[in-house]
Amino acid sequence: MDNRQIVLASRPTGVPDDTNFRIETVSLPEPGNGQILLAQKYLSVDPYMRWRLSDFKSYSAPYDLDEPISGLGLAQVVESNSPHLKKGDWVKGLFPWAEYVIAHTDALTKIDDKIGVPVYRYLDVLGFVGYTAYCGLTTLGKPKPGETVVVSGAAGAVGLLVGQIAKIYGCNVLGIAGTNEKINLLLNEYDFDEAINYKTSENISQELAEKLPQGIDVYFDNVGGEITDAVFENINTNARILICGQISQYNDDKPEMGPRFLPVVLKKTATISGFLASQFAHQFGEAGKKLTQWILEGKLKYTETIVEGFDQIPNAFLGLFSGRNTGKMIVKI
């Protein structure tokens, strides 16, 4: 059968564009013994993929030129040669950007599509996004009632969850985002206590000081750059800084020069922790149960930006770097 796939046509310099991707039609063989034919239904695009478009060493190997790009996806079984899955079952896995995929069962996770939430929740709250927010904040941030938590990229996939989980733990929460619409969302729908539009703020550090005279105890960083520099000027003694993402830097050809904040870290006896969700794999079961419980209890709300159409996958990915998404960016195939 014919199968469309999206390959890496060229490695980007600076901000990627459409020319870095190419749609191809290839022939897909019949599934063999123990294999499953899957139809992809939803696909996740994520900022970390930008690193993999470039040919340099990181925590994940670069994508190969002229080969399909891959990422987390949700698919339905079309044909099964395995006793463990039947036609119609939903599965999660790391899949190429393709309409159909042949996979082995050991590379798939069967998901429950009848727990009362949309199936694409397994790409955000009940997936790596949720695990990142929950495990990073609770294990490294150790939030305590009455403490102040600041989240950059607060209207993004992870940020929305971090802010809400911090509120569940009894914290005062300030979110930083880039449009007035996102600021209103944080304050009026997600119950953040304070919010700052970094694009219109004349002085982020000063605005943080005015809104948070009590200082900052936990900073969950998804952005980096000037925003993070401003936060460091307002941290408390024994503050915990969690480096989850640096999206403001991903398209830079060379690192930006910025303030040297280590003297502040020393003076405040602060802790900086960079982390990846994968290091908390042993906690995913606990995280999934807790997140599911909070969703069903109405304590966690969420929103996604869903783009429709297989050929729109590159555009959805590129939209991550211009802030087109609120919550998780998902492509509905």
Residue pairs with C-beta under 8 A, 6 or more apart in sequence:
1 27
1 28
1 100
2 25
2 26
2 27
2 28
3 25
3 26
3 27
3 28
3 98
3 99
3 100
4 23
4 24
4 25
4 98
4 99
4 310
5 23
5 24
5 25
5 26
5 68
5 96
5 97
5 98
5 99
6 21
6 22
6 23
6 24
6 68
6 69
6 97
6 98
6 313
6 314
7 21
7 22
7 24
7 65
7 66
7 67
7 68
7 69
8 20
8 21
8 53
8 63
8 64
8 65
8 66
8 67
8 69
9 19
9 20
9 21
9 22
9 65
9 66
10 19
10 20
10 65
11 20
11 53
11 54
11 55
11 65
12 20
12 53
12 54
12 251
13 253
14 251
14 252
14 253
15 251
15 318
15 321
16 50
16 53
16 251
16 317
16 318
16 321
17 318
18 314
18 315
18 318
20 53
20 314
21 69
21 314
23 311
28 100
28 102
29 102
30 37
31 37
31 79
31 80
31 81
31 102
32 81
32 102
33 81
34 81
34 82
34 104
34 105
35 81
35 82
35 102
35 103
35 104
36 77
36 79
36 80
36 81
36 82
36 85
36 91
36 102
36 103
36 104
36 105
36 108
37 77
37 78
37 79
37 80
37 100
37 101
37 102
38 75
38 76
38 77
38 78
38 91
38 95
38 100
38 101
38 102
38 103
39 75
39 76
39 78
39 99
39 100
39 333
40 73
40 74
40 75
40 95
40 98
40 99
40 100
40 101
40 333
41 73
41 74
41 75
41 76
41 119
41 332
41 333
42 73
42 74
42 119
42 120
42 123
42 330
42 331
42 332
42 333
43 71
43 72
43 73
43 74
43 95
43 97
43 313
43 330
43 331
43 333
44 71
44 72
44 73
44 123
44 127
44 328
44 329
44 330
44 331
45 71
45 313
45 316
45 317
45 320
45 329
45 330
45 331
46 71
46 72
46 157
46 320
46 329
47 245
47 247
47 250
47 320
47 321
48 60
48 245
49 69
49 71
49 317
50 250
50 251
50 321
51 58
51 60
51 250
52 58
52 60
52 61
52 62
52 63
52 69
53 62
53 63
54 62
55 62
56 62
59 276
63 69
63 70
68 96
68 97
68 98
69 96
69 97
70 94
70 95
70 96
70 97
71 94
71 95
71 97
72 92
72 93
72 94
72 95
72 123
72 127
72 128
73 92
73 93
73 94
73 95
73 101
73 123
74 90
74 91
74 92
74 111
74 119
74 120
74 122
74 123
75 90
75 91
75 92
75 93
75 95
75 101
76 88
76 89
76 90
76 91
77 85
77 86
77 87
77 88
77 89
77 90
77 91
78 87
78 100
79 87
80 86
80 87
80 89
82 105
84 105
84 110
85 91
85 105
85 108
85 110
89 110
90 110
90 111
90 113
90 119
91 108
91 109
91 110
91 111
92 108
92 109
92 111
92 122
92 123
92 127
93 103
93 107
93 108
93 109
94 107
95 101
95 103
97 313
99 310
99 333
111 119
111 122
113 119
115 292
115 296
116 296
117 125
117 126
117 292
117 295
120 304
120 306
120 330
120 332
121 127
121 295
121 302
123 129
123 328
123 330
124 130
124 157
124 302
124 304
124 327
124 328
124 330
125 161
125 291
125 295
125 300
125 302
126 288
126 291
126 292
126 295
128 277
129 157
129 158
129 161
129 328
130 161
130 287
130 288
130 291
131 277
131 280
131 283
131 284
131 287
131 288
132 158
132 244
132 277
133 158
133 161
133 162
133 165
134 161
134 165
134 287
134 290
134 291
135 277
135 280
135 283
135 284
135 287
136 162
136 220
136 242
136 244
136 275
136 277
136 280
137 143
137 149
137 162
137 165
137 166
137 218
137 220
137 242
138 165
138 169
139 280
139 283
140 240
140 242
140 273
140 275
141 149
141 218
141 220
141 240
141 242
142 218
142 240
143 149
143 166
143 169
143 170
143 171
143 217
143 218
144 169
144 170
144 171
144 217
145 169
145 170
145 171
146 170
146 171
146 172
147 171
147 172
147 217
147 218
148 171
148 172
148 173
148 174
148 212
148 214
148 215
148 216
148 217
148 218
148 236
149 162
149 163
149 166
149 171
149 172
149 173
149 174
149 216
149 217
149 218
149 219
149 220
150 173
150 174
150 175
150 176
150 208
150 212
150 216
150 218
150 219
150 220
150 231
151 159
151 162
151 163
151 166
151 173
151 174
151 175
151 176
151 219
151 220
151 222
152 159
152 176
152 219
152 220
152 221
152 222
152 223
152 224
152 227
152 228
152 231
153 159
153 176
153 177
153 222
153 223
153 245
153 247
154 160
154 162
154 163
154 175
154 176
154 177
154 182
154 186
154 192
154 195
155 175
155 177
155 178
155 182
155 185
155 186
155 326
155 327
156 222
156 325
156 326
156 327
157 325
157 327
157 328
157 329
158 220
158 222
158 244
158 245
159 175
159 177
159 220
159 222
160 190
160 302
160 303
160 327
161 300
161 302
162 220
163 173
163 175
163 186
163 190
163 192
164 190
164 191
164 299
164 300
164 301
165 300
166 173
166 218
167 173
167 191
167 192
168 294
168 299
168 300
171 217
171 218
172 193
172 194
172 212
172 214
173 192
173 193
173 194
174 192
174 193
174 194
174 195
174 196
174 208
174 211
174 212
175 183
175 186
175 190
175 192
175 194
175 195
175 196
176 195
176 196
176 198
176 204
176 223
176 227
177 183
177 186
177 195
177 196
177 197
177 198
178 197
178 198
178 199
178 323
179 197
179 199
179 323
180 197
180 200
181 326
182 197
182 326
183 195
183 196
183 197
185 303
185 326
186 192
186 195
187 194
187 195
189 301
190 301
194 211
194 212
196 204
196 207
196 208
196 211
198 204
198 226
198 227
201 207
203 230
204 226
204 227
204 230
205 229
205 230
205 231
205 233
205 234
208 216
208 230
208 231
208 233
208 234
209 233
209 234
212 234
214 236
215 234
215 235
215 236
215 239
216 231
216 234
216 235
216 236
216 239
217 235
217 236
217 238
217 239
217 240
218 239
218 240
218 241
218 242
219 228
219 231
219 235
219 239
219 240
219 241
219 242
220 242
220 244
221 228
221 231
221 241
221 242
221 243
221 244
221 245
221 246
222 244
222 245
222 247
223 245
223 246
223 247
223 248
224 243
224 245
224 246
224 247
224 248
224 249
225 246
225 248
225 249
225 256
225 258
226 248
226 258
227 248
229 258
229 259
229 261
231 241
232 241
232 259
232 261
232 264
232 265
233 264
235 241
235 264
235 268
235 270
236 268
237 268
237 269
237 270
238 268
238 269
238 270
238 271
239 268
239 270
239 271
240 270
240 271
240 273
241 265
241 270
241 271
241 272
241 273
242 273
242 275
243 272
243 273
243 274
243 275
244 275
247 320
247 321
249 255
249 256
250 321
251 321
264 270
265 272
280 287
291 300
294 300
295 302
302 327
302 328
303 326
303 327
304 327
304 328
304 329
304 330
305 319
305 324
305 325
305 326
305 327
305 328
305 329
305 330
306 330
306 331
306 332
307 313
307 315
307 316
307 319
307 329
307 330
307 331
307 332
308 331
308 332
309 331
309 332
309 333
310 331
310 333
312 331
313 331
316 329
316 330
316 331
317 329
319 325
319 329
320 329
